[in-house]
Amino acid sequence: MYEQIIKEQFLVTVADGTQLAVTIHRPDVTEPLPCLMTYTPYRVSTGLGGVDLLDFAKYGYVTMIYDVRGTGDSSGVNDSVYCDGERSDGLFMIDWASKQPWCDGQVGMWGISYGAIISLQMAAEVPSALKAIIARSGSDDPFAEWTNLGGVPRNYIYESYSPFMSARNFAPPSPQLWGERWEEIWKERLEKSTPWGISFLDQIEDSKFWRDRAARAKLKAIKCPVFVVEGWSDWYSNPMLRIYGKLNAPKRALIGPWGHQWPHRALPGPRIDWEKEALLWWDHWLKGAANGLSESAPLTIFVEEAHKPTNYRAVATGSYFTDTSWPISTSESKRLFLDLATDSLVTEAPKGEVERELPYTPRAGAHSGKVGGGPFRYNVLRPLDLRLENTNSLTLVGEVIKEEFHIIGNPKLQIQVAADCEIGQLSATLIDQAPDGTETLISRQFQNLSYANYPTKVEALRPGEFIAVEIELVAAAYEMRAGHRLALKLATADFLMSWPPVRPFTLTIKSAKAELIIPKVVTPAAKAPTIKPLANDVEPVLPEVSFEIFEDLANDELGYRFQSKSVFGNVGEFRFKISVPARAAIRARSIYEEMLGDKRVEVVADCATISDATSIRHEVEITITLGGAPYWSKKWEITKQRRYF
């Protein structure tokens, strides 16, 4: 272990003249070492996005992080997430780092969330110096898995992420790094950059914009070893496990109970000694260490025990198991049929054909939680007892389970559906119903029916015409106990998660060929005793947050208000007309503050996203004060035609 660590901050000029602000930590030695690299738009100076890199210098690595062009302390401008220049810079910097005297030619990349996506993007381009990556909680397709999950604009993007990034991306670079040029660099950013929310709305449908940013089509081209890490309480178990299953390169996967943080910081726990797990990976692939990694099972997953639902959990109960493949090698398909005459899940297809109508229920999903925590760093919006959703959904209940088994994989719903207009949406939720009637969410998915055949095609529905739909629910690993029952809830909205439809609608579903396919594992693979809880772990103090659902009876409106003083530091409100759901709006504010010498700079981002029956509009206003005096302000606005949702 190296005791003396050197920190260096400097500028690197890339091909088009943009200068990137780079921070490295390295042991105070002369021999070259492997470099662990990432980059972030979240401002390196704040510690968000790269703080967990720093400790690895003491183990014989150079850690390197830089601000994305047009953000933080880097020069240049930025107009969109994962922009073309950013991706070119990533390849440039991998090559640049590998040729520095402190690097032995080997580069590893890692990151969480944004950092996971860029690591996958870079690996898919197969740069020769990139020897391994760790991707914690990301996606190979940001459009399908992040901004427009299920084919509908995701509220989170406009209530949290867009205002958060608008405030940060227009904050100044460091005078300490840039000297007298700091204000020149800042003014170029202010005049030429664009808030990311503008491009999110501009690209509200899939396009070349999103395909250029997706690694999905290139997964099989990846040659470097890939370690994917995810949590069941996070956003990305589906893409992370799908990526693991498709890779041809050496690979490993670790799936715990965690939310959207690194495994030694995440909730719910148990949190683990992540430093140990990461070092095993890096030492094996970047230093050639014979540390047992190649002999261990490549897939390790946490199987959650049955539990009572609650909005917040500090520690989940369950066990780690290992396997060699995804889907799990011991999984078998348990088929349950939807008996719409008796509202039950049965093991034999019911005779005759029954049709049921599902009217639009705008309140559906109010108690189903916000995936990943929504606007909050720690998830205090987990699903509650889903009996609260009974009035807003159709519930089908299975027989009492006689023998315990595990659900490990992606449940699937196959069903024939027709809508009475050109749009429709269907929410499917798999539930553990306890003997006392308590209903705990196992898995869920929301599907815009116009996207039923995405990515092959996206099209308006033909009123009254049945289509065959397969909805793949989010991957899960859950213990089903004897005496419990499986249940399935079907609804026509996902209030907390997705933008409301253009009009109320009614779905008709058929019992014929309606099946729920459960990935059943009777005997899970071997336990994984090497995954240990973090020693002397202390539960963190949760930041002050609030989330209030409201119904305005006088104005026929439904909505929610939220406030967070954690990472996003934002406040906002979502509301829509119950009888005319096309009339919806999110208004949110995020504030970024820091000291510039003896003066405080405050960047306020006010964002509004407003829809009607034909269009959806996004507005951004940035207001900056320096030392309490007005410094700069600007407004942007974009309107797009509303189609398919």
KACORCOR-V23682 format. One record per residue. N is the residue number from 0. RES is the residue in three letters. PHI is phi in whole degrees, 0 to 359 (* if undefined). BURIAL is b if it has 9 or more other ideal C-beta (glycine too) atoms within 8 Angstrom, else e. Layout:
n:res:phi:burial
N:RES:PHI:BURIAL
N:RES:PHI:BURIAL
This chain:
n:res:phi:burial
0:MET:*:e
1:TYR:265:b
2:GLU:269:e
3:GLN:266:e
4:ILE:244:b
5:ILE:260:e
6:LYS:251:e
7:GLU:229:e
8:GLN:232:e
9:PHE:201:e
10:LEU:251:b
11:VAL:242:b
12:THR:269:e
13:VAL:266:b
14:ALA:304:e
15:ASP:268:e
16:GLY:95:e
17:THR:297:b
18:GLN:249:b
19:LEU:262:b
20:ALA:275:b
21:VAL:247:b
22:THR:237:b
23:ILE:236:b
24:HIS:236:b
25:ARG:213:b
26:PRO:297:b
27:ASP:279:e
28:VAL:222:e
29:THR:263:e
30:GLU:286:e
31:PRO:290:e
32:LEU:225:b
33:PRO:296:b
34:CYS:249:b
35:LEU:257:b
36:MET:237:b
37:THR:207:b
38:TYR:216:b
39:THR:210:b
40:PRO:267:b
41:TYR:267:b
42:ARG:76:b
43:VAL:305:b
44:SER:298:e
45:THR:274:e
46:GLY:85:e
47:LEU:281:b
48:GLY:101:b
49:GLY:214:b
50:VAL:301:e
51:ASP:283:e
52:LEU:285:b
53:LEU:297:b
54:ASP:293:e
55:PHE:282:b
56:ALA:298:b
57:LYS:291:b
58:TYR:260:b
59:GLY:94:e
60:TYR:231:b
61:VAL:267:b
62:THR:258:b
63:MET:226:b
64:ILE:220:b
65:TYR:220:b
66:ASP:282:b
67:VAL:304:b
68:ARG:308:b
69:GLY:77:b
70:THR:224:b
71:GLY:55:b
72:ASP:260:b
73:SER:275:b
74:SER:274:b
75:GLY:92:b
76:VAL:232:b
77:ASN:215:b
78:ASP:238:e
79:SER:193:b
80:VAL:295:b
81:TYR:52:b
82:CYS:296:b
83:ASP:302:e
84:GLY:297:b
85:GLU:300:b
86:ARG:292:b
87:SER:296:b
88:ASP:300:b
89:GLY:302:b
90:LEU:294:b
91:PHE:301:b
92:MET:287:b
93:ILE:299:b
94:ASP:295:b
95:TRP:300:b
96:ALA:299:b
97:SER:296:b
98:LYS:258:e
99:GLN:281:e
100:PRO:298:e
101:TRP:274:b
102:CYS:248:b
103:ASP:273:e
104:GLY:97:e
105:GLN:251:b
106:VAL:238:b
107:GLY:246:b
108:MET:238:b
109:TRP:204:b
110:GLY:173:b
111:ILE:248:b
112:SER:64:b
113:TYR:306:b
114:GLY:295:b
115:ALA:290:b
116:ILE:296:b
117:ILE:292:b
118:SER:297:b
119:LEU:293:b
120:GLN:301:b
121:MET:291:b
122:ALA:299:b
123:ALA:292:b
124:GLU:272:e
125:VAL:55:b
126:PRO:292:b
127:SER:295:e
128:ALA:278:b
129:LEU:277:b
130:LYS:256:b
131:ALA:189:b
132:ILE:222:b
133:ILE:238:b
134:ALA:245:b
135:ARG:257:b
136:SER:63:b
137:GLY:215:b
138:SER:213:b
139:ASP:266:b
140:ASP:208:b
141:PRO:301:b
142:PHE:293:b
143:ALA:286:b
144:GLU:247:b
145:TRP:227:b
146:THR:281:b
147:ASN:226:b
148:LEU:302:b
149:GLY:77:b
150:GLY:89:b
151:VAL:229:b
152:PRO:307:b
153:ARG:267:b
154:ASN:306:b
155:TYR:308:b
156:ILE:301:b
157:TYR:263:b
158:GLU:270:b
159:SER:233:b
160:TYR:292:b
161:SER:298:b
162:PRO:295:b
163:PHE:301:b
164:MET:288:b
165:SER:298:b
166:ALA:293:b
167:ARG:290:b
168:ASN:291:b
169:PHE:254:b
170:ALA:281:b
171:PRO:279:b
172:PRO:282:b
173:SER:278:b
174:PRO:298:b
175:GLN:296:e
176:LEU:277:b
177:TRP:263:b
178:GLY:64:e
179:GLU:292:e
180:ARG:276:e
181:TRP:301:b
182:GLU:286:e
183:GLU:297:e
184:ILE:296:b
185:TRP:294:b
186:LYS:295:e
187:GLU:298:b
188:ARG:300:b
189:LEU:297:b
190:GLU:279:e
191:LYS:244:e
192:SER:279:b
193:THR:229:b
194:PRO:302:b
195:TRP:296:b
196:GLY:301:b
197:ILE:296:b
198:SER:287:b
199:PHE:302:b
200:LEU:286:b
201:ASP:300:e
202:GLN:250:b
203:ILE:287:b
204:GLU:247:e
205:ASP:298:b
206:SER:194:e
207:LYS:303:e
208:PHE:310:b
209:TRP:281:b
210:ARG:295:b
211:ASP:296:e
212:ARG:263:b
213:ALA:258:b
214:ALA:268:b
215:ARG:305:e
216:ALA:288:e
217:LYS:249:b
218:LEU:303:b
219:LYS:289:e
220:ALA:277:e
221:ILE:297:b
222:LYS:252:e
223:CYS:284:b
224:PRO:299:b
225:VAL:232:b
226:PHE:246:b
227:VAL:260:b
228:VAL:227:b
229:GLU:209:b
230:GLY:227:b
231:TRP:294:b
232:SER:267:b
233:ASP:260:b
234:TRP:271:b
235:TYR:241:b
236:SER:298:b
237:ASN:299:b
238:PRO:294:b
239:MET:297:b
240:LEU:286:b
241:ARG:296:b
242:ILE:301:b
243:TYR:303:b
244:GLY:294:b
245:LYS:266:e
246:LEU:295:b
247:ASN:265:e
248:ALA:286:b
249:PRO:305:e
250:LYS:208:b
251:ARG:210:b
252:ALA:222:b
253:LEU:228:b
254:ILE:240:b
255:GLY:250:b
256:PRO:274:b
257:TRP:285:b
258:GLY:269:b
259:HIS:270:b
260:GLN:217:b
261:TRP:297:b
262:PRO:298:b
263:HIS:270:b
264:ARG:238:e
265:ALA:278:b
266:LEU:233:b
267:PRO:287:b
268:GLY:280:b
269:PRO:289:b
270:ARG:280:b
271:ILE:237:b
272:ASP:282:b
273:TRP:293:b
274:GLU:304:b
275:LYS:297:e
276:GLU:295:b
277:ALA:293:b
278:LEU:295:b
279:LEU:304:b
280:TRP:292:b
281:TRP:295:b
282:ASP:298:b
283:HIS:291:b
284:TRP:270:b
285:LEU:254:b
286:LYS:237:b
287:GLY:72:e
288:ALA:290:e
289:ALA:271:e
290:ASN:249:e
291:GLY:90:e
292:LEU:299:b
293:SER:291:e
294:GLU:269:e
295:SER:273:e
296:ALA:297:b
297:PRO:285:e
298:LEU:242:b
299:THR:234:b
300:ILE:228:b
301:PHE:267:b
302:VAL:261:b
303:GLU:278:b
304:GLU:285:b
305:ALA:303:b
306:HIS:207:b
307:LYS:280:e
308:PRO:287:b
309:THR:205:e
310:ASN:291:e
311:TYR:214:b
312:ARG:228:b
313:ALA:280:e
314:VAL:221:e
315:ALA:269:b
316:THR:254:e
317:GLY:165:b
318:SER:220:e
319:TYR:272:b
320:PHE:228:b
321:THR:241:b
322:ASP:203:b
323:THR:253:e
324:SER:212:e
325:TRP:227:b
326:PRO:301:b
327:ILE:304:b
328:SER:296:e
329:THR:263:b
330:SER:283:b
331:GLU:228:e
332:SER:274:e
333:LYS:261:e
334:ARG:261:b
335:LEU:238:b
336:PHE:259:b
337:LEU:271:b
338:ASP:267:b
339:LEU:283:b
340:ALA:281:e
341:THR:241:e
342:ASP:55:e
343:SER:226:b
344:LEU:258:b
345:VAL:233:b
346:THR:271:e
347:GLU:236:e
348:ALA:300:e
349:PRO:293:b
350:LYS:279:e
351:GLY:78:e
352:GLU:240:e
353:VAL:240:b
354:GLU:245:b
355:ARG:228:b
356:GLU:264:e
357:LEU:239:b
358:PRO:287:e
359:TYR:297:b
360:THR:237:b
361:PRO:298:b
362:ARG:276:b
363:ALA:302:b
364:GLY:95:b
365:ALA:297:b
366:HIS:247:b
367:SER:267:b
368:GLY:85:b
369:LYS:253:b
370:VAL:303:e
371:GLY:74:b
372:GLY:100:b
373:GLY:59:b
374:PRO:279:b
375:PHE:248:b
376:ARG:297:b
377:TYR:256:b
378:ASN:280:b
379:VAL:250:b
380:LEU:234:b
381:ARG:284:b
382:PRO:299:b
383:LEU:267:b
384:ASP:297:b
385:LEU:282:b
386:ARG:299:e
387:LEU:296:e
388:GLU:265:b
389:ASN:300:e
390:THR:285:e
391:ASN:249:b
392:SER:207:b
393:LEU:263:b
394:THR:248:b
395:LEU:246:b
396:VAL:243:b
397:GLY:271:b
398:GLU:286:e
399:VAL:297:e
400:ILE:283:b
401:LYS:268:e
402:GLU:223:e
403:GLU:303:e
404:PHE:211:b
405:HIS:244:b
406:ILE:261:b
407:ILE:225:b
408:GLY:140:b
409:ASN:255:b
410:PRO:299:b
411:LYS:226:b
412:LEU:247:b
413:GLN:246:b
414:ILE:202:b
415:GLN:261:b
416:VAL:225:b
417:ALA:229:b
418:ALA:243:b
419:ASP:271:b
420:CYS:210:b
421:GLU:277:e
422:ILE:230:b
423:GLY:186:b
424:GLN:212:b
425:LEU:222:b
426:SER:251:b
427:ALA:237:b
428:THR:231:b
429:LEU:268:b
430:ILE:229:b
431:ASP:263:b
432:GLN:261:b
433:ALA:284:b
434:PRO:303:e
435:ASP:275:e
436:GLY:96:e
437:THR:303:b
438:GLU:242:b
439:THR:250:b
440:LEU:291:b
441:ILE:260:b
442:SER:203:b
443:ARG:204:b
444:GLN:196:b
445:PHE:237:b
446:GLN:228:b
447:ASN:286:b
448:LEU:291:b
449:SER:293:b
450:TYR:258:b
451:ALA:299:e
452:ASN:249:e
453:TYR:294:b
454:PRO:267:e
455:THR:301:e
456:LYS:202:e
457:VAL:234:b
458:GLU:207:e
459:ALA:293:e
460:LEU:284:b
461:ARG:261:e
462:PRO:308:b
463:GLY:83:e
464:GLU:266:e
465:PHE:283:e
466:ILE:234:b
467:ALA:275:e
468:VAL:238:b
469:GLU:241:e
470:ILE:252:b
471:GLU:271:e
472:LEU:286:b
473:VAL:297:b
474:ALA:302:b
475:ALA:214:b
476:ALA:220:b
477:TYR:214:b
478:GLU:271:b
479:MET:258:b
480:ARG:271:e
481:ALA:299:e
482:GLY:93:e
483:HIS:270:b
484:ARG:228:b
485:LEU:276:b
486:ALA:222:b
487:LEU:231:b
488:LYS:252:b
489:LEU:244:b
490:ALA:216:b
491:THR:244:b
492:ALA:206:b
493:ASP:222:b
494:PHE:310:b
495:LEU:281:b
496:MET:253:b
497:SER:233:b
498:TRP:295:b
499:PRO:295:b
500:PRO:287:b
501:VAL:291:e
502:ARG:200:b
503:PRO:299:e
504:PHE:212:b
505:THR:232:b
506:LEU:265:b
507:THR:240:b
508:ILE:244:b
509:LYS:250:b
510:SER:285:b
511:ALA:299:e
512:LYS:63:e
513:ALA:269:b
514:GLU:225:b
515:LEU:247:b
516:ILE:252:b
517:ILE:256:b
518:PRO:282:b
519:LYS:264:b
520:VAL:234:b
521:VAL:283:e
522:THR:237:e
523:PRO:300:b
524:ALA:294:b
525:ALA:302:e
526:LYS:293:e
527:ALA:243:b
528:PRO:289:e
529:THR:285:e
530:ILE:276:b
531:LYS:248:e
532:PRO:298:e
533:LEU:294:b
534:ALA:292:e
535:ASN:54:e
536:ASP:288:b
537:VAL:240:e
538:GLU:296:e
539:PRO:289:e
540:VAL:280:e
541:LEU:287:e
542:PRO:292:b
543:GLU:288:e
544:VAL:221:b
545:SER:212:e
546:PHE:212:b
547:GLU:235:e
548:ILE:271:e
549:PHE:224:e
550:GLU:228:e
551:ASP:266:b
552:LEU:294:e
553:ALA:292:e
554:ASN:248:e
555:ASP:59:e
556:GLU:235:b
557:LEU:234:b
558:GLY:183:b
559:TYR:211:b
560:ARG:239:b
561:PHE:217:b
562:GLN:212:b
563:SER:222:b
564:LYS:248:e
565:SER:266:b
566:VAL:304:e
567:PHE:288:b
568:GLY:54:b
569:ASN:237:b
570:VAL:221:e
571:GLY:188:b
572:GLU:211:b
573:PHE:239:b
574:ARG:210:b
575:PHE:210:b
576:LYS:282:b
577:ILE:297:b
578:SER:279:e
579:VAL:228:e
580:PRO:297:b
581:ALA:301:b
582:ARG:274:b
583:ALA:230:b
584:ALA:205:b
585:ILE:243:b
586:ARG:234:b
587:ALA:216:b
588:ARG:228:b
589:SER:227:b
590:ILE:234:b
591:TYR:244:b
592:GLU:228:e
593:GLU:199:e
594:MET:267:e
595:LEU:248:b
596:GLY:64:e
597:ASP:261:e
598:LYS:243:e
599:ARG:268:b
600:VAL:257:b
601:GLU:233:b
602:VAL:248:b
603:VAL:251:b
604:ALA:248:b
605:ASP:252:b
606:CYS:237:b
607:ALA:226:b
608:THR:236:b
609:ILE:226:b
610:SER:233:b
611:ASP:224:e
612:ALA:287:e
613:THR:241:e
614:SER:211:b
615:ILE:222:b
616:ARG:234:b
617:HIS:234:b
618:GLU:239:b
619:VAL:226:b
620:GLU:232:b
621:ILE:254:b
622:THR:234:b
623:ILE:239:b
624:THR:242:b
625:LEU:230:b
626:GLY:62:e
627:GLY:85:e
628:ALA:257:e
629:PRO:303:e
630:TYR:240:e
631:TRP:193:e
632:SER:206:e
633:LYS:198:e
634:LYS:237:e
635:TRP:229:b
636:GLU:206:e
637:ILE:217:b
638:THR:234:e
639:LYS:235:b
640:GLN:297:e
641:ARG:267:b
642:ARG:225:e
643:TYR:72:b
644:PHE:212:b
